[in-house]
Amino acid sequence: MNPAQTAFLEALRPVLGPKGIITDPALIAPWEIDWRRRFSGHAPAIIAPADTGQVQAVLRAAVEHCVSLVPQGGNSSMVGGATPPADGSALILSTRRMNRIRRIDAGAGMVVAEAGVILADLHAAAEAEGARFPLTLGAKGNATVGGLVSTNAGGTQVLRFGTMRGLTLGIEAVLPDGSLHDGLSALKKDNRGYDLGQLLIGAEGTLGIVTAAALRLAPGIARSATAWVGLSDPGAGLTLLRRLQAASDMIESFEILPAESLAAAIAHLPGARSPLEGAHPWHVLIEAVTGDAHADPTTMLETQLARAIEDGVVADAVIAASQAQSEAFWLLRHSLSDAERALGPAVQHDIAVPVDAMPRFMVEAAATCDARFPGTHASGFGHLGDGNIHFHVRAAPGTDRDRFYAEDAATITRFVHDLVTAAGGTISAEHGIGQMKRDELARLSPERVAAIRAIKTALDPHGLFNPGKLVACA
C-alpha cells in the first residue's frame, strides 16, 4: 500500500466504520479475479460504503489523496471490467453494502433500488408486489443493480423489453468530484441539456459511481408457456420468430443454440437430457408471457408451431407441461457459459449484427474461423431476436490454456471482430468493453474512443475511476 492510499484510508476510517474498510488479503482475494478467470489484479483494500453520503465522502477523499478506485458490484463482469490493476495502484470500491430497495410501486410500474441489490433479490421483491423486473441472466444470483446499469446489461428478455438502458427510468450517482447527481424522479419530460443518467448507463464506472436506480417494472405474469424447438438452421429460426411476432405480442424470449452447445450443457448438468427426441442441428428456446389472465400463450404456441411443422420450417417441438419442465429448459440455456467453459480454453465474443444478417453470420463466420485457425472450433448461441450472440472459438483439444491466451487469442479476436465490423455489427452487445475489448474498440472505432476520452477527461480529469477500463489510461 502506498502512502497516498494509507492516508486515504486513515481519513475515511471515522466515516466508514469498521465494516467499511477491508484490508485482510484473504477477504480481498476472491474479488481480485474476474468471473472467467482471465484477468487478475491486486487491491490493497476494499472500500465498502453503506450509503450515498459515504460514497460522496469516499470520492472526495479519493480526489484529495489522488487514489484510484475500481467500482465493483457482484464481480460478474465478462470482460474484466471490475478487476483491479495488477500493480496495486487502485482500491476496490464495493457497493454490496448498499443493498436496500428504497421504494417499490407496482401500480406506477417502478422500483428504486440501491446499487448493491442483487438481481435475484430484485426479482423476488417485485414478485411479492405482483409485478416483475423483466431482465434476467445467468448471473442473477451475483449481478447487482449498479453493475447492470453501468454495463447496460441485456439478457434473455431484451427482445420484448430492451436492455437496462430502456428499463432505467432514473439514476442517482456520485460524480468524480463527490457531487451528487439526483436523477431518480423519473420525469417523462426533462430537457435540461445533456442526459447525465443516460451517459452513466454503460459507462462502466469510469464517470462516477451509480448508487441507486429507478427501474421500470412490468405487470406480473398471469400465464406463460415455454417451448423447445428443433430446426435445421438459424434461417429457419428467424422465419419462425417473424411468424410468432406477427401472430402475437407475447413472445418475450427467443434463444438459439447449436446441437453441440446443447450437448455441452447436458454433459455439464447431472441428470439433464435433451428436451426433444432425435437429433437436430439447431435448437430454439421460446418463452411466451402475458399479464392477461384471459390470454393463452400455450394455445398460441401450439397453433403456430403446428403450422410451422406442417410448412417444414420446424422439425419438432415440445411445449413444457409444467413449471418444473420449463425451468429445466431454461437451466439448459443458462448453463451454456459454464458448460462451454468446462470444455477448455476459448475466446469468447459478445457480438451483434443486424437481426436479418445474423442467421447467415452464425454459419458462415463459424466456418470461416474454422478454416482460418485449423484445430479450433467456432460456434455461437444467444439472442437471435435482437441480433446478439455469444460467439466462441474453442482451442484444439489438449491446447495449453496459458499459451492459447498468450499467443492465439488476440489474433483470433481481431479476425472475428473484423468479420463483425464488415457485417455492420458491434464487438460488444451486452457485456461492455472492460479491459478485454479496450484495445479492439480503439482499433476499430477511433472516433468513438476519442469522444469517450474527451468526456472521461472532462468529468474525471485525474483518471481515478476504473482506470484502464473502456479507454486506456492517458
VOGU-3710 file (C-alpha; in Angstrom, 3 decimals, decimal comma):
1> mnpaqtafle> 0,000/0,000/0,000  1,461/3,339/-0,993  1,489/6,430/1,286  -1,396/8,108/-0,538  -3,604/5,037/-0,090  -2,658/4,811/3,581  -3,580/8,459/4,173  -6,814/7,963/2,213  -7,866/5,029/4,396  -6,995/6,842/7,613
11> alrpvlgpkg> -9,112/9,802/6,544  -12,074/7,511/5,868  -11,991/5,295/8,961  -14,121/7,660/11,080  -16,612/7,950/8,210  -16,967/4,319/7,124  -16,547/2,494/10,430  -15,054/-0,995/10,915  -17,192/-2,640/8,201  -16,341/-0,044/5,603
21> iitdpaliap> -12,652/-0,833/5,096  -11,298/-4,331/4,409  -7,547/-4,913/4,339  -7,336/-8,654/5,058  -5,744/-10,191/1,922  -7,749/-13,410/2,354  -11,026/-11,477/2,235  -9,905/-9,365/-0,698  -8,529/-12,204/-2,843  -11,862/-13,506/-4,271
31> weidwrrrfs> -12,621/-10,036/-5,600  -9,293/-9,616/-7,370  -10,026/-12,072/-10,194  -12,742/-11,908/-12,821  -15,539/-14,454/-13,323  -13,878/-16,018/-16,359  -10,539/-16,134/-14,548  -8,920/-14,329/-17,451  -7,913/-11,201/-15,548  -6,492/-10,848/-12,068
41> ghapaiiapa> -5,141/-7,902/-10,118  -4,222/-6,692/-6,689  -6,059/-4,280/-4,431  -4,539/-3,326/-1,045  -8,025/-2,662/0,337  -11,751/-2,810/-0,345  -13,790/0,278/0,458  -17,407/-0,596/1,285  -19,640/2,440/1,862  -23,078/1,827/3,323
51> dtgqvqavlr> -24,959/4,755/1,788  -24,745/7,511/-0,778  -23,355/10,050/1,695  -20,459/7,739/2,433  -19,823/7,302/-1,294  -19,579/11,077/-1,596  -17,053/11,171/1,240  -15,035/8,385/-0,406  -14,878/10,133/-3,766  -13,928/13,481/-2,267
61> aavehcvslv> -11,147/11,796/-0,333  -10,027/9,939/-3,445  -9,581/13,196/-5,308  -7,848/14,827/-2,348  -5,345/11,978/-1,995  -5,210/11,087/-5,699  -6,262/7,469/-5,107  -7,717/5,375/-7,924  -10,866/3,325/-7,365  -12,341/0,317/-9,176
71> pqggnssmvg> -16,133/0,133/-8,665  -17,414/-3,377/-8,115  -20,796/-4,959/-7,521  -21,168/-8,722/-7,855  -17,889/-9,107/-9,757  -19,688/-10,932/-12,573  -18,133/-8,908/-15,401  -17,391/-10,956/-18,509  -14,733/-8,518/-19,779  -12,579/-7,808/-16,745
81> gatppadgsa> -14,438/-4,579/-16,119  -14,361/-4,821/-12,314  -10,874/-6,257/-11,829  -8,228/-4,013/-10,211  -4,846/-3,369/-11,865  -2,082/-5,853/-11,081  0,257/-3,249/-9,574  -1,926/-2,420/-6,566  -2,396/1,158/-7,746  -6,169/1,105/-7,211
91> lilstrrmnr> -8,514/0,119/-4,400  -11,826/-1,672/-4,913  -14,958/0,333/-4,118  -17,651/-2,243/-3,349  -21,320/-1,275/-3,444  -22,522/-4,548/-1,930  -23,474/-2,979/1,427  -25,799/-0,575/-0,379  -28,494/-3,187/-0,854  -31,785/-1,546/0,103
101> irridagagm> -34,869/-1,393/-2,057  -35,947/2,125/-1,204  -39,355/2,123/-2,820  -41,487/-0,185/-4,917  -44,756/0,812/-6,556  -46,306/-1,872/-8,720  -49,149/0,435/-9,722  -46,731/3,025/-11,072  -44,538/0,302/-12,551  -41,398/1,478/-10,767
111> vvaeagvila> -38,882/0,346/-8,178  -35,991/2,328/-6,691  -33,131/0,011/-5,802  -29,658/0,748/-4,488  -26,585/-0,267/-6,428  -25,798/-3,327/-4,321  -29,190/-5,001/-4,706  -28,697/-8,435/-6,258  -30,804/-9,092/-9,345  -32,412/-12,241/-7,911
121> dlhaaaeaeg> -33,455/-10,279/-4,809  -34,929/-7,563/-7,009  -36,930/-10,220/-8,844  -38,249/-11,572/-5,547  -39,206/-8,129/-4,228  -41,086/-7,259/-7,407  -42,867/-10,611/-7,428  -44,011/-10,079/-3,843  -45,789/-6,924/-5,065  -47,443/-8,683/-8,003
131> arfpltlgak> -45,016/-7,221/-10,541  -41,687/-8,205/-12,094  -38,438/-6,695/-13,240  -38,146/-8,019/-16,800  -34,423/-8,594/-17,121  -32,735/-11,844/-16,259  -29,424/-13,521/-16,965  -27,357/-16,445/-15,809  -25,542/-14,392/-13,143  -28,754/-13,175/-11,484
141> gnatvgglvs> -27,577/-14,548/-8,141  -24,471/-12,327/-8,206  -25,082/-9,402/-10,547  -26,104/-6,158/-8,860  -28,207/-3,216/-9,966  -25,209/-0,879/-10,120  -23,271/-3,262/-12,318  -26,262/-3,930/-14,559  -26,749/-0,208/-15,104  -23,052/0,510/-15,550
151> tnaggtqvlr> -22,682/-2,165/-18,236  -26,092/-1,636/-19,863  -26,765/-5,338/-19,336  -29,042/-7,314/-21,621  -30,147/-10,888/-21,052  -32,875/-13,098/-22,419  -35,804/-10,644/-22,362  -34,309/-7,835/-24,458  -36,482/-8,927/-27,382  -39,558/-7,522/-25,648
161> fgtmrgltlg> -38,290/-5,082/-23,015  -34,908/-3,842/-24,171  -31,625/-3,535/-22,277  -31,018/-1,779/-18,950  -30,951/1,500/-20,846  -34,611/1,009/-21,723  -35,530/-0,240/-18,249  -33,810/2,554/-16,323  -36,104/5,481/-15,527  -33,602/7,471/-13,494
171> ieavlpdgsl> -30,245/7,308/-11,757  -28,652/8,544/-8,575  -24,868/8,723/-8,867  -21,886/10,355/-7,272  -19,699/12,129/-9,808  -15,884/12,128/-9,605  -15,746/15,399/-7,659  -18,049/13,984/-4,971  -21,116/15,897/-6,134  -24,458/14,115/-6,314
181> hdglsalkkd> -26,452/13,595/-9,490  -30,003/13,061/-8,218  -31,994/11,798/-11,186  -34,389/9,385/-9,501  -37,569/11,376/-10,078  -38,130/9,573/-13,404  -39,577/12,574/-15,214  -41,140/11,740/-18,558  -40,051/15,111/-19,929  -36,843/16,854/-18,932
191> nrgydlgqll> -34,915/18,974/-21,423  -32,187/20,445/-19,207  -29,391/19,679/-21,632  -27,311/16,508/-21,653  -28,917/13,496/-20,008  -26,323/12,599/-17,380  -28,217/9,485/-16,352  -28,098/8,044/-19,841  -24,419/8,956/-20,048  -23,711/6,924/-16,911
201> igaegtlgiv> -25,512/3,858/-18,274  -22,872/1,727/-19,923  -20,010/3,941/-18,673  -18,588/1,015/-16,646  -17,865/3,150/-13,598  -15,443/5,410/-15,458  -17,523/8,567/-14,892  -18,537/8,102/-11,268  -20,420/5,660/-9,055  -24,053/4,695/-9,607
211> taaalrlapg> -25,588/4,478/-6,132  -29,252/3,796/-6,963  -31,576/3,473/-9,929  -35,267/3,902/-10,613  -36,240/0,928/-12,738  -39,243/0,012/-14,818  -41,455/-2,837/-13,627  -43,726/-4,937/-15,802  -47,030/-6,491/-14,754  -46,761/-9,844/-13,054
221> iarsatawvg> -47,069/-12,938/-15,167  -50,610/-14,272/-15,401  -49,844/-17,082/-17,841  -46,767/-18,276/-19,659  -45,632/-21,035/-21,986  -42,183/-22,366/-22,786  -41,321/-24,257/-25,953  -38,234/-26,101/-27,150  -37,907/-26,366/-30,923  -35,621/-28,345/-33,192
231> lsdpgagltl> -34,809/-26,981/-36,629  -32,343/-27,244/-39,488  -30,557/-23,887/-39,436  -30,631/-20,363/-37,974  -32,504/-19,073/-41,030  -35,441/-21,277/-40,120  -35,207/-19,865/-36,599  -35,591/-16,315/-37,837  -38,509/-17,317/-40,055  -40,211/-18,854/-37,033
241> lrrlqaasdm> -39,567/-15,754/-34,929  -41,125/-13,481/-37,547  -44,192/-15,718/-37,707  -44,616/-15,726/-33,948  -44,192/-11,963/-33,673  -46,785/-11,432/-36,384  -49,222/-13,697/-34,569  -48,769/-12,413/-31,019  -47,181/-9,769/-28,822  -46,464/-12,353/-26,115
251> iesfeilpae> -43,059/-13,531/-27,375  -40,578/-12,498/-24,708  -37,521/-14,678/-25,311  -36,180/-16,429/-28,381  -32,852/-18,137/-27,743  -30,929/-20,115/-30,360  -28,188/-22,689/-29,830  -26,455/-25,335/-31,957  -26,620/-29,043/-31,135  -23,069/-29,014/-29,789
261> slaaaiahlp> -23,917/-26,362/-27,191  -26,915/-28,373/-26,047  -24,696/-31,454/-25,770  -22,224/-29,495/-23,645  -24,990/-28,336/-21,301  -26,369/-31,869/-20,931  -22,903/-33,203/-20,140  -22,373/-30,421/-17,602  -25,670/-30,800/-15,722  -26,212/-34,022/-13,743
271> garsplegah> -29,367/-35,789/-14,878  -30,074/-33,412/-17,765  -31,424/-34,650/-21,085  -32,449/-33,239/-24,423  -35,988/-31,844/-24,494  -36,566/-33,462/-27,919  -36,247/-36,963/-29,283  -33,897/-37,342/-32,206  -31,039/-35,161/-33,392  -31,460/-31,612/-34,664
281> pwhvlieavt> -28,665/-29,310/-35,891  -30,118/-26,264/-34,165  -32,453/-25,583/-31,272  -34,589/-22,652/-30,162  -35,991/-21,912/-26,706  -39,109/-19,735/-26,731  -40,910/-18,036/-23,877  -44,369/-16,515/-24,362  -45,705/-14,450/-21,461  -48,824/-12,424/-20,746
291> gdahadpttm> -50,165/-10,394/-17,866  -53,718/-11,009/-19,124  -55,346/-13,978/-17,410  -57,684/-14,395/-20,385  -54,917/-14,752/-22,973  -53,491/-18,210/-23,659  -49,837/-18,372/-24,684  -49,882/-22,176/-24,723  -52,615/-22,345/-27,335  -50,890/-19,664/-29,381
301> letqlaraie> -47,619/-21,584/-29,398  -49,330/-24,886/-30,127  -51,117/-23,377/-33,119  -48,126/-21,556/-34,557  -45,662/-24,397/-34,032  -48,030/-26,929/-35,597  -48,284/-24,718/-38,677  -44,515/-24,289/-38,770  -44,021/-28,049/-38,657  -46,552/-28,530/-41,459
311> dgvvadavia> -44,727/-25,923/-43,556  -41,326/-27,514/-42,948  -39,948/-24,540/-41,005  -39,666/-26,580/-37,802  -38,638/-30,233/-37,478  -40,002/-30,920/-33,990  -41,212/-29,047/-30,928  -42,396/-29,603/-27,380  -44,188/-27,245/-25,010  -43,315/-27,553/-21,330
321> asqaqseafw> -46,097/-29,343/-19,485  -45,209/-27,896/-16,078  -43,278/-25,144/-14,373  -40,612/-27,669/-13,459  -40,166/-28,666/-17,095  -39,991/-25,010/-18,138  -37,294/-24,401/-15,531  -35,397/-27,443/-16,809  -35,446/-25,980/-20,318  -34,134/-22,662/-19,042
331> llrhslsdae> -31,488/-24,329/-16,902  -30,028/-25,798/-20,085  -29,856/-22,328/-21,607  -28,455/-20,561/-18,561  -25,767/-23,200/-18,049  -24,254/-22,731/-21,516  -21,474/-20,370/-20,437  -20,392/-22,653/-17,579  -20,724/-25,733/-19,768  -18,609/-24,303/-22,552
341> ralgpavqhd> -16,027/-23,021/-20,103  -15,670/-26,602/-18,850  -14,744/-27,738/-22,365  -11,425/-25,912/-22,200  -9,906/-22,587/-23,230  -11,877/-20,476/-25,671  -12,030/-16,909/-26,923  -15,492/-15,515/-26,236  -17,061/-12,733/-28,249  -20,240/-10,897/-27,277
351> iavpvdampr> -21,223/-9,543/-30,664  -24,255/-8,297/-32,557  -25,078/-7,787/-36,204  -28,366/-6,699/-37,801  -31,032/-9,288/-36,976  -31,706/-10,233/-40,596  -27,984/-10,865/-41,136  -27,488/-12,993/-38,028  -28,536/-16,445/-39,360  -26,063/-16,277/-42,218
361> fmveaaatcd> -23,364/-14,807/-39,985  -23,670/-17,604/-37,428  -22,995/-20,272/-40,044  -20,507/-18,513/-42,299  -18,414/-16,844/-39,603  -18,003/-20,160/-37,780  -16,890/-21,916/-40,965  -14,528/-19,061/-41,820  -12,897/-19,189/-38,375  -12,508/-22,965/-38,503
371> arfpgthasg> -10,738/-22,659/-41,845  -8,533/-19,757/-40,746  -7,440/-21,364/-37,456  -7,080/-25,127/-38,026  -7,831/-27,233/-34,977  -10,066/-24,650/-33,329  -13,834/-24,806/-33,431  -16,207/-21,842/-33,584  -19,895/-21,685/-32,743  -22,437/-19,225/-31,420
381> fghlgdgnih> -25,535/-19,175/-29,255  -27,758/-16,495/-27,815  -30,417/-13,939/-28,501  -31,371/-14,315/-32,158  -34,272/-11,907/-31,885  -32,079/-8,916/-31,028  -29,122/-9,908/-33,202  -26,812/-10,678/-30,265  -24,943/-13,956/-29,971  -22,055/-15,222/-27,901
391> fhvraapgtd> -19,565/-16,371/-30,499  -16,877/-18,639/-29,076  -13,749/-20,020/-30,704  -12,523/-23,023/-28,735  -8,921/-24,144/-28,731  -7,976/-27,513/-30,127  -8,236/-30,347/-27,577  -5,126/-30,585/-25,430  -4,059/-26,973/-26,011  -2,258/-25,352/-23,120
401> rdrfyaedaa> -4,568/-22,697/-21,690  -1,916/-20,098/-20,896  -0,203/-20,480/-24,267  -3,510/-20,208/-26,110  -4,483/-16,974/-24,385  -0,990/-15,507/-24,661  -0,263/-16,393/-28,283  -3,505/-17,079/-30,175  -6,422/-15,298/-28,506  -5,668/-11,759/-29,683
411> titrfvhdlv> -5,221/-12,835/-33,307  -8,478/-14,803/-33,255  -10,339/-11,915/-31,652  -9,134/-9,416/-34,256  -10,237/-11,785/-37,009  -13,712/-12,271/-35,506  -14,156/-8,564/-34,835  -13,213/-7,746/-38,413  -15,929/-10,149/-39,606  -18,431/-8,480/-37,275
421> taaggtisae> -17,462/-4,974/-38,387  -17,731/-5,961/-42,046  -21,264/-7,194/-41,318  -22,219/-3,808/-39,829  -22,177/-5,060/-36,263  -20,700/-4,286/-32,863  -17,961/-6,032/-30,878  -19,860/-5,504/-27,612  -23,574/-6,149/-27,479  -24,247/-6,543/-23,754
431> hgigqmkrde> -21,098/-7,324/-21,741  -19,376/-3,965/-22,072  -15,771/-3,207/-23,031  -13,874/-3,517/-19,756  -10,204/-4,247/-20,337  -10,763/-7,247/-22,586  -12,035/-5,229/-25,553  -10,479/-1,848/-24,838  -7,725/-2,043/-27,445  -10,040/-3,527/-30,045
441> larlsperva> -12,511/-0,684/-29,546  -9,688/1,788/-30,113  -8,560/-0,085/-33,232  -11,995/-0,332/-34,820  -13,668/2,865/-33,565  -11,011/5,555/-33,010  -13,513/8,402/-33,430  -15,827/6,912/-30,812  -12,925/6,397/-28,412  -11,768/9,994/-28,906
451> airaiktald> -15,213/11,238/-27,878  -15,352/8,873/-24,902  -11,915/10,009/-23,771  -12,936/13,672/-24,024  -15,973/13,078/-21,812  -13,929/11,000/-19,372  -11,270/13,708/-19,120  -13,878/16,400/-18,523  -15,586/14,545/-15,663  -12,591/12,640/-14,278
461> phglfnpgkl> -9,567/14,826/-15,055  -7,248/12,812/-12,809  -8,270/9,453/-14,313  -9,057/7,961/-10,900  -12,209/5,998/-11,680  -11,914/2,465/-13,031  -8,570/3,187/-14,683  -7,751/1,175/-17,792  -11,351/0,192/-18,485  -13,224/1,271/-21,622
471> vaca> -10,358/3,568/-22,642  -6,640/3,254/-21,962  -5,147/5,364/-19,209  -3,916/8,705/-20,526
//
